[in-house]
Amino acid sequence: MPAYVIADVTVTDPATMEEYRKQVPATIAKYGGRYLVRGGAHEALEGEWKPNRLVILEFPTLAQARRWYDCEEYKGPRALRMKAGRTNMVIVEGMA
């Protein structure tokens, strides 16, 4: 069953975030993940959520998504992302 990582990112240090953006795709691919959304235009339809920059990743399973997030290869890029801004992130199981 697929799983999705959904992140709302507020960038405060664009140069550091750009370095993160260069490093992270290989780590995602290694764990079978792929980008579905990476920024781009969006529109809030209901509620008070005002996302800044949305990113949605798809992984083959919830376990693979978690392996990616916890993997050694992502530790460095994750630290860059945390330095470069604020992120709200969830992992959610999809439907078969």
Biopython code that builds the backbone (N, CA, C, O; Angstrom):
import numpy as np
from Bio.PDB.StructureBuilder import StructureBuilder

atoms = [
    (1, "MET", "N", (0.840, -1.163, 0.000)),
    (1, "MET", "CA", (0.000, 0.000, 0.000)),
    (1, "MET", "C", (0.894, 1.239, 0.000)),
    (1, "MET", "O", (1.813, 1.318, 0.815)),
    (2, "PRO", "N", (0.655, 2.210, -0.889)),
    (2, "PRO", "CA", (1.527, 3.385, -0.941)),
    (2, "PRO", "C", (1.402, 4.244, 0.313)),
    (2, "PRO", "O", (0.430, 4.151, 1.062)),
    (3, "ALA", "N", (2.403, 5.073, 0.514)),
    (3, "ALA", "CA", (2.401, 6.026, 1.620)),
    (3, "ALA", "C", (2.903, 7.361, 1.089)),
    (3, "ALA", "O", (3.638, 7.427, 0.104)),
    (4, "TYR", "N", (2.488, 8.413, 1.767)),
    (4, "TYR", "CA", (2.794, 9.764, 1.310)),
    (4, "TYR", "C", (3.410, 10.578, 2.436)),
    (4, "TYR", "O", (2.949, 10.537, 3.577)),
    (5, "VAL", "N", (4.448, 11.308, 2.102)),
    (5, "VAL", "CA", (5.030, 12.287, 2.996)),
    (5, "VAL", "C", (4.530, 13.632, 2.493)),
    (5, "VAL", "O", (4.747, 13.990, 1.336)),
    (6, "ILE", "N", (3.861, 14.374, 3.365)),
    (6, "ILE", "CA", (3.310, 15.667, 3.002)),
    (6, "ILE", "C", (3.971, 16.717, 3.890)),
    (6, "ILE", "O", (3.933, 16.625, 5.117)),
    (7, "ALA", "N", (4.574, 17.710, 3.251)),
    (7, "ALA", "CA", (5.302, 18.738, 3.994)),
    (7, "ALA", "C", (4.865, 20.122, 3.551)),
    (7, "ALA", "O", (4.638, 20.379, 2.368)),
    (8, "ASP", "N", (4.753, 20.998, 4.526)),
    (8, "ASP", "CA", (4.506, 22.419, 4.307)),
    (8, "ASP", "C", (5.763, 23.132, 4.797)),
    (8, "ASP", "O", (6.062, 23.128, 5.992)),
    (9, "VAL", "N", (6.493, 23.741, 3.874)),
    (9, "VAL", "CA", (7.809, 24.295, 4.174)),
    (9, "VAL", "C", (7.788, 25.822, 4.073)),
    (9, "VAL", "O", (7.298, 26.389, 3.096)),
    (10, "THR", "N", (8.323, 26.462, 5.090)),
    (10, "THR", "CA", (8.539, 27.910, 5.067)),
    (10, "THR", "C", (10.045, 28.131, 5.011)),
    (10, "THR", "O", (10.755, 27.803, 5.961)),
    (11, "VAL", "N", (10.529, 28.676, 3.923)),
    (11, "VAL", "CA", (11.959, 28.875, 3.719)),
    (11, "VAL", "C", (12.382, 30.209, 4.330)),
    (11, "VAL", "O", (11.804, 31.255, 4.035)),
    (12, "THR", "N", (13.408, 30.151, 5.190)),
    (12, "THR", "CA", (13.960, 31.372, 5.780)),
    (12, "THR", "C", (15.397, 31.632, 5.315)),
    (12, "THR", "O", (15.914, 32.737, 5.477)),
    (13, "ASP", "N", (16.034, 30.616, 4.741)),
    (13, "ASP", "CA", (17.407, 30.735, 4.239)),
    (13, "ASP", "C", (17.453, 30.064, 2.869)),
    (13, "ASP", "O", (17.743, 28.872, 2.773)),
    (14, "PRO", "N", (17.165, 30.830, 1.799)),
    (14, "PRO", "CA", (17.077, 30.238, 0.456)),
    (14, "PRO", "C", (18.351, 29.539, -0.012)),
    (14, "PRO", "O", (18.261, 28.503, -0.671)),
    (15, "ALA", "N", (19.519, 30.062, 0.301)),
    (15, "ALA", "CA", (20.767, 29.437, -0.148)),
    (15, "ALA", "C", (20.944, 28.049, 0.463)),
    (15, "ALA", "O", (21.323, 27.106, -0.232)),
    (16, "THR", "N", (20.673, 27.924, 1.751)),
    (16, "THR", "CA", (20.787, 26.623, 2.413)),
    (16, "THR", "C", (19.713, 25.670, 1.899)),
    (16, "THR", "O", (19.974, 24.480, 1.721)),
    (17, "MET", "N", (18.514, 26.182, 1.659)),
    (17, "MET", "CA", (17.444, 25.320, 1.124)),
    (17, "MET", "C", (17.796, 24.829, -0.274)),
    (17, "MET", "O", (17.452, 23.703, -0.633)),
    (18, "GLU", "N", (18.459, 25.635, -1.051)),
    (18, "GLU", "CA", (18.865, 25.206, -2.385)),
    (18, "GLU", "C", (19.862, 24.056, -2.292)),
    (18, "GLU", "O", (19.802, 23.124, -3.095)),
    (19, "GLU", "N", (20.768, 24.108, -1.335)),
    (19, "GLU", "CA", (21.705, 23.000, -1.131)),
    (19, "GLU", "C", (20.953, 21.733, -0.738)),
    (19, "GLU", "O", (21.265, 20.645, -1.223)),
    (20, "TYR", "N", (19.962, 21.875, 0.141)),
    (20, "TYR", "CA", (19.104, 20.740, 0.514)),
    (20, "TYR", "C", (18.435, 20.160, -0.731)),
    (20, "TYR", "O", (18.443, 18.946, -0.940)),
    (21, "ARG", "N", (17.866, 21.019, -1.539)),
    (21, "ARG", "CA", (17.147, 20.565, -2.742)),
    (21, "ARG", "C", (18.045, 19.781, -3.696)),
    (21, "ARG", "O", (17.567, 18.900, -4.411)),
    (22, "LYS", "N", (19.321, 20.087, -3.714)),
    (22, "LYS", "CA", (20.265, 19.361, -4.567)),
    (22, "LYS", "C", (20.578, 17.979, -4.001)),
    (22, "LYS", "O", (20.791, 17.032, -4.759)),
    (23, "GLN", "N", (20.607, 17.858, -2.683)),
    (23, "GLN", "CA", (21.043, 16.616, -2.045)),
    (23, "GLN", "C", (19.940, 15.585, -1.850)),
    (23, "GLN", "O", (20.217, 14.386, -1.876)),
    (24, "VAL", "N", (18.715, 16.010, -1.659)),
    (24, "VAL", "CA", (17.672, 15.095, -1.195)),
    (24, "VAL", "C", (17.097, 14.149, -2.264)),
    (24, "VAL", "O", (16.723, 13.034, -1.901)),
    (25, "PRO", "N", (17.000, 14.509, -3.551)),
    (25, "PRO", "CA", (16.354, 13.596, -4.499)),
    (25, "PRO", "C", (16.967, 12.192, -4.550)),
    (25, "PRO", "O", (16.235, 11.208, -4.653)),
    (26, "ALA", "N", (18.267, 12.088, -4.481)),
    (26, "ALA", "CA", (18.907, 10.764, -4.531)),
    (26, "ALA", "C", (18.512, 9.914, -3.328)),
    (26, "ALA", "O", (18.362, 8.699, -3.451)),
    (27, "THR", "N", (18.341, 10.548, -2.164)),
    (27, "THR", "CA", (17.948, 9.776, -0.977)),
    (27, "THR", "C", (16.520, 9.272, -1.115)),
    (27, "THR", "O", (16.211, 8.155, -0.700)),
    (28, "ILE", "N", (15.660, 10.078, -1.689)),
    (28, "ILE", "CA", (14.260, 9.677, -1.897)),
    (28, "ILE", "C", (14.196, 8.505, -2.871)),
    (28, "ILE", "O", (13.523, 7.509, -2.607)),
    (29, "ALA", "N", (14.896, 8.625, -3.992)),
    (29, "ALA", "CA", (14.887, 7.566, -5.008)),
    (29, "ALA", "C", (15.430, 6.250, -4.460)),
    (29, "ALA", "O", (14.926, 5.181, -4.804)),
    (30, "LYS", "N", (16.449, 6.318, -3.616)),
    (30, "LYS", "CA", (17.047, 5.101, -3.064)),
    (30, "LYS", "C", (16.030, 4.267, -2.289)),
    (30, "LYS", "O", (16.158, 3.045, -2.222)),
    (31, "TYR", "N", (15.033, 4.906, -1.709)),
    (31, "TYR", "CA", (14.025, 4.197, -0.925)),
    (31, "TYR", "C", (12.708, 4.031, -1.685)),
    (31, "TYR", "O", (11.657, 3.789, -1.092)),
    (32, "GLY", "N", (12.790, 4.166, -3.004)),
    (32, "GLY", "CA", (11.622, 3.908, -3.846)),
    (32, "GLY", "C", (10.629, 5.053, -3.909)),
    (32, "GLY", "O", (9.507, 4.880, -4.384)),
    (33, "GLY", "N", (11.036, 6.227, -3.432)),
    (33, "GLY", "CA", (10.135, 7.366, -3.418)),
    (33, "GLY", "C", (10.232, 8.208, -4.667)),
    (33, "GLY", "O", (11.177, 8.100, -5.448)),
    (34, "ARG", "N", (9.219, 9.058, -4.838)),
    (34, "ARG", "CA", (9.222, 10.001, -5.950)),
    (34, "ARG", "C", (8.400, 11.225, -5.562)),
    (34, "ARG", "O", (7.499, 11.157, -4.726)),
    (35, "TYR", "N", (8.738, 12.342, -6.193)),
    (35, "TYR", "CA", (7.991, 13.570, -5.963)),
    (35, "TYR", "C", (6.666, 13.519, -6.723)),
    (35, "TYR", "O", (6.633, 13.147, -7.896)),
    (36, "LEU", "N", (5.597, 13.886, -6.064)),
    (36, "LEU", "CA", (4.316, 14.128, -6.722)),
    (36, "LEU", "C", (4.073, 15.627, -6.831)),
    (36, "LEU", "O", (3.520, 16.109, -7.820)),
    (37, "VAL", "N", (4.494, 16.357, -5.803)),
    (37, "VAL", "CA", (4.377, 17.817, -5.765)),
    (37, "VAL", "C", (5.667, 18.352, -5.171)),
    (37, "VAL", "O", (6.155, 17.838, -4.165)),
    (38, "ARG", "N", (6.213, 19.377, -5.791)),
    (38, "ARG", "CA", (7.426, 20.013, -5.266)),
    (38, "ARG", "C", (7.293, 21.516, -5.473)),
    (38, "ARG", "O", (7.834, 22.082, -6.423)),
    (39, "GLY", "N", (6.564, 22.144, -4.566)),
    (39, "GLY", "CA", (6.278, 23.570, -4.712)),
    (39, "GLY", "C", (5.130, 23.743, -5.691)),
    (39, "GLY", "O", (4.257, 22.881, -5.784)),
    (40, "GLY", "N", (5.126, 24.808, -6.391)),
    (40, "GLY", "CA", (4.092, 25.049, -7.390)),
    (40, "GLY", "C", (2.898, 25.797, -6.821)),
    (40, "GLY", "O", (2.750, 25.954, -5.609)),
    (41, "ALA", "N", (2.071, 26.245, -7.718)),
    (41, "ALA", "CA", (0.896, 27.021, -7.337)),
    (41, "ALA", "C", (-0.090, 26.158, -6.564)),
    (41, "ALA", "O", (-0.262, 24.976, -6.863)),
    (42, "HIS", "N", (-0.729, 26.751, -5.579)),
    (42, "HIS", "CA", (-1.764, 26.060, -4.823)),
    (42, "HIS", "C", (-2.781, 27.078, -4.328)),
    (42, "HIS", "O", (-2.509, 28.278, -4.285)),
    (43, "GLU", "N", (-3.940, 26.590, -3.961)),
    (43, "GLU", "CA", (-5.030, 27.446, -3.519)),
    (43, "GLU", "C", (-5.762, 26.772, -2.369)),
    (43, "GLU", "O", (-6.198, 25.627, -2.493)),
    (44, "ALA", "N", (-5.896, 27.465, -1.270)),
    (44, "ALA", "CA", (-6.655, 26.931, -0.135)),
    (44, "ALA", "C", (-8.144, 27.039, -0.455)),
    (44, "ALA", "O", (-8.626, 28.096, -0.863)),
    (45, "LEU", "N", (-8.860, 25.944, -0.268)),
    (45, "LEU", "CA", (-10.296, 25.937, -0.567)),
    (45, "LEU", "C", (-11.166, 26.052, 0.679)),
    (45, "LEU", "O", (-12.249, 26.635, 0.625)),
    (46, "GLU", "N", (-10.704, 25.504, 1.796)),
    (46, "GLU", "CA", (-11.484, 25.541, 3.037)),
    (46, "GLU", "C", (-10.550, 25.660, 4.224)),
    (46, "GLU", "O", (-9.370, 25.318, 4.138)),
    (47, "GLY", "N", (-11.082, 26.144, 5.321)),
    (47, "GLY", "CA", (-10.330, 26.198, 6.563)),
    (47, "GLY", "C", (-9.338, 27.342, 6.614)),
    (47, "GLY", "O", (-9.340, 28.245, 5.778)),
    (48, "GLU", "N", (-8.491, 27.269, 7.627)),
    (48, "GLU", "CA", (-7.551, 28.350, 7.875)),
    (48, "GLU", "C", (-6.103, 27.997, 7.560)),
    (48, "GLU", "O", (-5.199, 28.787, 7.832)),
    (49, "TRP", "N", (-5.876, 26.815, 6.988)),
    (49, "TRP", "CA", (-4.519, 26.413, 6.641)),
    (49, "TRP", "C", (-4.013, 27.288, 5.501)),
    (49, "TRP", "O", (-4.673, 27.420, 4.471)),
    (50, "LYS", "N", (-2.847, 27.881, 5.692)),
    (50, "LYS", "CA", (-2.224, 28.720, 4.675)),
    (50, "LYS", "C", (-0.817, 28.178, 4.390)),
    (50, "LYS", "O", (0.175, 28.750, 4.843)),
    (51, "PRO", "N", (-0.737, 27.097, 3.653)),
    (51, "PRO", "CA", (0.575, 26.508, 3.393)),
    (51, "PRO", "C", (1.462, 27.450, 2.576)),
    (51, "PRO", "O", (0.978, 28.260, 1.785)),
    (52, "ASN", "N", (2.741, 27.323, 2.787)),
    (52, "ASN", "CA", (3.710, 28.143, 2.055)),
    (52, "ASN", "C", (4.202, 27.420, 0.805)),
    (52, "ASN", "O", (3.900, 27.820, -0.319)),
    (53, "ARG", "N", (4.953, 26.362, 1.018)),
    (53, "ARG", "CA", (5.488, 25.560, -0.089)),
    (53, "ARG", "C", (5.148, 24.112, 0.222)),
    (53, "ARG", "O", (5.615, 23.557, 1.217)),
    (54, "LEU", "N", (4.336, 23.504, -0.627)),
    (54, "LEU", "CA", (3.908, 22.122, -0.395)),
    (54, "LEU", "C", (4.791, 21.148, -1.154)),
    (54, "LEU", "O", (5.156, 21.374, -2.308)),
    (55, "VAL", "N", (5.122, 20.063, -0.475)),
    (55, "VAL", "CA", (5.871, 18.963, -1.085)),
    (55, "VAL", "C", (5.138, 17.683, -0.729)),
    (55, "VAL", "O", (4.800, 17.452, 0.432)),
    (56, "ILE", "N", (4.891, 16.848, -1.735)),
    (56, "ILE", "CA", (4.271, 15.543, -1.498)),
    (56, "ILE", "C", (5.142, 14.488, -2.163)),
    (56, "ILE", "O", (5.428, 14.554, -3.358)),
    (57, "LEU", "N", (5.559, 13.509, -1.354)),
    (57, "LEU", "CA", (6.355, 12.382, -1.831)),
    (57, "LEU", "C", (5.517, 11.122, -1.748)),
    (57, "LEU", "O", (4.704, 10.965, -0.837)),
    (58, "GLU", "N", (5.715, 10.232, -2.695)),
    (58, "GLU", "CA", (5.049, 8.927, -2.656)),
    (58, "GLU", "C", (6.108, 7.845, -2.495)),
    (58, "GLU", "O", (7.132, 7.855, -3.178)),
    (59, "PHE", "N", (5.848, 6.915, -1.585)),
    (59, "PHE", "CA", (6.711, 5.754, -1.368)),
    (59, "PHE", "C", (5.869, 4.493, -1.528)),
    (59, "PHE", "O", (4.647, 4.551, -1.389)),
    (60, "PRO", "N", (6.498, 3.354, -1.819)),
    (60, "PRO", "CA", (5.746, 2.117, -2.016)),
    (60, "PRO", "C", (4.967, 1.673, -0.770)),
    (60, "PRO", "O", (3.887, 1.092, -0.879)),
    (61, "THR", "N", (5.526, 1.951, 0.409)),
    (61, "THR", "CA", (4.888, 1.533, 1.662)),
    (61, "THR", "C", (5.191, 2.562, 2.758)),
    (61, "THR", "O", (6.091, 3.392, 2.630)),
    (62, "LEU", "N", (4.417, 2.477, 3.822)),
    (62, "LEU", "CA", (4.666, 3.317, 4.992)),
    (62, "LEU", "C", (6.047, 3.016, 5.577)),
    (62, "LEU", "O", (6.762, 3.924, 6.001)),
    (63, "ALA", "N", (6.410, 1.738, 5.594)),
    (63, "ALA", "CA", (7.720, 1.345, 6.121)),
    (63, "ALA", "C", (8.853, 1.955, 5.301)),
    (63, "ALA", "O", (9.850, 2.397, 5.872)),
    (64, "GLN", "N", (8.723, 1.988, 3.983)),
    (64, "GLN", "CA", (9.761, 2.577, 3.135)),
    (64, "GLN", "C", (9.861, 4.079, 3.364)),
    (64, "GLN", "O", (10.963, 4.628, 3.383)),
    (65, "ALA", "N", (8.733, 4.748, 3.536)),
    (65, "ALA", "CA", (8.747, 6.185, 3.813)),
    (65, "ALA", "C", (9.490, 6.452, 5.114)),
    (65, "ALA", "O", (10.299, 7.375, 5.204)),
    (66, "ARG", "N", (9.208, 5.650, 6.098)),
    (66, "ARG", "CA", (9.857, 5.811, 7.400)),
    (66, "ARG", "C", (11.345, 5.485, 7.308)),
    (66, "ARG", "O", (12.164, 6.165, 7.927)),
    (67, "ARG", "N", (11.707, 4.446, 6.537)),
    (67, "ARG", "CA", (13.127, 4.103, 6.352)),
    (67, "ARG", "C", (13.878, 5.283, 5.732)),
    (67, "ARG", "O", (14.982, 5.626, 6.153)),
    (68, "TRP", "N", (13.251, 5.896, 4.719)),
    (68, "TRP", "CA", (13.881, 7.066, 4.097)),
    (68, "TRP", "C", (14.096, 8.165, 5.131)),
    (68, "TRP", "O", (15.203, 8.687, 5.258)),
    (69, "TYR", "N", (13.054, 8.518, 5.867)),
    (69, "TYR", "CA", (13.156, 9.628, 6.817)),
    (69, "TYR", "C", (14.234, 9.365, 7.871)),
    (69, "TYR", "O", (14.933, 10.289, 8.286)),
    (70, "ASP", "N", (14.370, 8.125, 8.298)),
    (70, "ASP", "CA", (15.319, 7.765, 9.350)),
    (70, "ASP", "C", (16.704, 7.357, 8.839)),
    (70, "ASP", "O", (17.606, 7.125, 9.643)),
    (71, "CYS", "N", (16.888, 7.268, 7.525)),
    (71, "CYS", "CA", (18.136, 6.723, 6.979)),
    (71, "CYS", "C", (19.327, 7.644, 7.199)),
    (71, "CYS", "O", (19.187, 8.856, 7.362)),
    (72, "GLU", "N", (20.487, 7.035, 7.198)),
    (72, "GLU", "CA", (21.750, 7.755, 7.382)),
    (72, "GLU", "C", (21.961, 8.790, 6.269)),
    (72, "GLU", "O", (22.463, 9.884, 6.527)),
    (73, "GLU", "N", (21.579, 8.444, 5.032)),
    (73, "GLU", "CA", (21.798, 9.328, 3.884)),
    (73, "GLU", "C", (20.989, 10.623, 3.977)),
    (73, "GLU", "O", (21.370, 11.640, 3.397)),
    (74, "TYR", "N", (19.876, 10.583, 4.707)),
    (74, "TYR", "CA", (19.024, 11.765, 4.802)),
    (74, "TYR", "C", (19.363, 12.650, 6.005)),
    (74, "TYR", "O", (18.864, 13.772, 6.095)),
    (75, "LYS", "N", (20.181, 12.179, 6.911)),
    (75, "LYS", "CA", (20.492, 12.967, 8.120)),
    (75, "LYS", "C", (21.106, 14.321, 7.780)),
    (75, "LYS", "O", (20.695, 15.342, 8.331)),
    (76, "GLY", "N", (22.076, 14.337, 6.887)),
    (76, "GLY", "CA", (22.709, 15.606, 6.501)),
    (76, "GLY", "C", (21.740, 16.555, 5.812)),
    (76, "GLY", "O", (21.606, 17.707, 6.225)),
    (77, "PRO", "N", (21.060, 16.086, 4.762)),
    (77, "PRO", "CA", (20.073, 16.964, 4.123)),
    (77, "PRO", "C", (18.971, 17.427, 5.084)),
    (77, "PRO", "O", (18.548, 18.582, 5.030)),
    (78, "ARG", "N", (18.512, 16.543, 5.949)),
    (78, "ARG", "CA", (17.459, 16.929, 6.903)),
    (78, "ARG", "C", (17.940, 18.070, 7.802)),
    (78, "ARG", "O", (17.185, 19.001, 8.081)),
    (79, "ALA", "N", (19.190, 18.001, 8.252)),
    (79, "ALA", "CA", (19.753, 19.077, 9.074)),
    (79, "ALA", "C", (19.797, 20.387, 8.295)),
    (79, "ALA", "O", (19.531, 21.450, 8.855)),
    (80, "LEU", "N", (20.131, 20.318, 7.007)),
    (80, "LEU", "CA", (20.112, 21.521, 6.169)),
    (80, "LEU", "C", (18.706, 22.107, 6.084)),
    (80, "LEU", "O", (18.523, 23.317, 6.215)),
    (81, "ARG", "N", (17.716, 21.244, 5.863)),
    (81, "ARG", "CA", (16.331, 21.716, 5.760)),
    (81, "ARG", "C", (15.900, 22.389, 7.047)),
    (81, "ARG", "O", (15.269, 23.445, 7.017)),
    (82, "MET", "N", (16.232, 21.794, 8.159)),
    (82, "MET", "CA", (15.847, 22.367, 9.449)),
    (82, "MET", "C", (16.532, 23.712, 9.696)),
    (82, "MET", "O", (15.960, 24.594, 10.337)),
    (83, "LYS", "N", (17.748, 23.866, 9.191)),
    (83, "LYS", "CA", (18.464, 25.131, 9.315)),
    (83, "LYS", "C", (17.884, 26.191, 8.378)),
    (83, "LYS", "O", (17.921, 27.384, 8.679)),
    (84, "ALA", "N", (17.352, 25.748, 7.246)),
    (84, "ALA", "CA", (16.905, 26.661, 6.191)),
    (84, "ALA", "C", (15.473, 27.138, 6.338)),
    (84, "ALA", "O", (15.027, 27.990, 5.569)),
    (85, "GLY", "N", (14.738, 26.606, 7.315)),
    (85, "GLY", "CA", (13.350, 27.042, 7.455)),
    (85, "GLY", "C", (12.595, 26.221, 8.474)),
    (85, "GLY", "O", (13.181, 25.513, 9.293)),
    (86, "ARG", "N", (11.280, 26.332, 8.403)),
    (86, "ARG", "CA", (10.379, 25.592, 9.296)),
    (86, "ARG", "C", (9.536, 24.654, 8.446)),
    (86, "ARG", "O", (9.123, 25.004, 7.340)),
    (87, "THR", "N", (9.284, 23.462, 8.971)),
    (87, "THR", "CA", (8.521, 22.464, 8.228)),
    (87, "THR", "C", (7.497, 21.805, 9.128)),
    (87, "THR", "O", (7.789, 21.454, 10.271)),
    (88, "ASN", "N", (6.296, 21.641, 8.602)),
    (88, "ASN", "CA", (5.292, 20.753, 9.179)),
    (88, "ASN", "C", (5.233, 19.561, 8.238)),
    (88, "ASN", "O", (5.107, 19.734, 7.025)),
    (89, "MET", "N", (5.324, 18.349, 8.783)),
    (89, "MET", "CA", (5.414, 17.163, 7.937)),
    (89, "MET", "C", (4.651, 16.009, 8.557)),
    (89, "MET", "O", (4.686, 15.808, 9.771)),
    (90, "VAL", "N", (3.961, 15.252, 7.717)),
    (90, "VAL", "CA", (3.283, 14.036, 8.145)),
    (90, "VAL", "C", (3.595, 12.926, 7.147)),
    (90, "VAL", "O", (3.921, 13.176, 5.987)),
    (91, "ILE", "N", (3.484, 11.691, 7.636)),
    (91, "ILE", "CA", (3.504, 10.501, 6.791)),
    (91, "ILE", "C", (2.133, 9.878, 6.916)),
    (91, "ILE", "O", (1.633, 9.684, 8.025)),
    (92, "VAL", "N", (1.522, 9.565, 5.792)),
    (92, "VAL", "CA", (0.179, 9.010, 5.820)),
    (92, "VAL", "C", (0.106, 7.796, 4.876)),
    (92, "VAL", "O", (0.655, 7.811, 3.774)),
    (93, "GLU", "N", (-0.574, 6.767, 5.333)),
    (93, "GLU", "CA", (-0.769, 5.574, 4.504)),
    (93, "GLU", "C", (-1.859, 5.841, 3.486)),
    (93, "GLU", "O", (-2.905, 6.398, 3.820)),
    (94, "GLY", "N", (-1.620, 5.453, 2.265)),
    (94, "GLY", "CA", (-2.588, 5.626, 1.190)),
    (94, "GLY", "C", (-3.531, 4.444, 1.098)),
    (94, "GLY", "O", (-3.632, 3.633, 2.020)),
    (95, "MET", "N", (-4.214, 4.360, -0.018)),
    (95, "MET", "CA", (-5.178, 3.280, -0.266)),
    (95, "MET", "C", (-4.645, 2.367, -1.359)),
    (95, "MET", "O", (-3.969, 2.814, -2.286)),
    (96, "ALA", "N", (-4.952, 1.106, -1.239)),
    (96, "ALA", "CA", (-4.513, 0.133, -2.241)),
    (96, "ALA", "C", (-5.358, 0.237, -3.489)),
    (96, "ALA", "O", (-5.138, -0.505, -4.447)),
]
sb = StructureBuilder()
sb.init_structure("model")
sb.init_model(0)
sb.init_chain("A")
sb.init_seg("    ")
for serial, (resi, resn, name, xyz) in enumerate(atoms, 1):
    if name == "N":
        sb.init_residue(resn, " ", resi, " ")
    sb.init_atom(name, np.array(xyz, "f"), 0.0, 1.0, " ", f" {name:<3s}", serial, name[0])
structure = sb.get_structure()
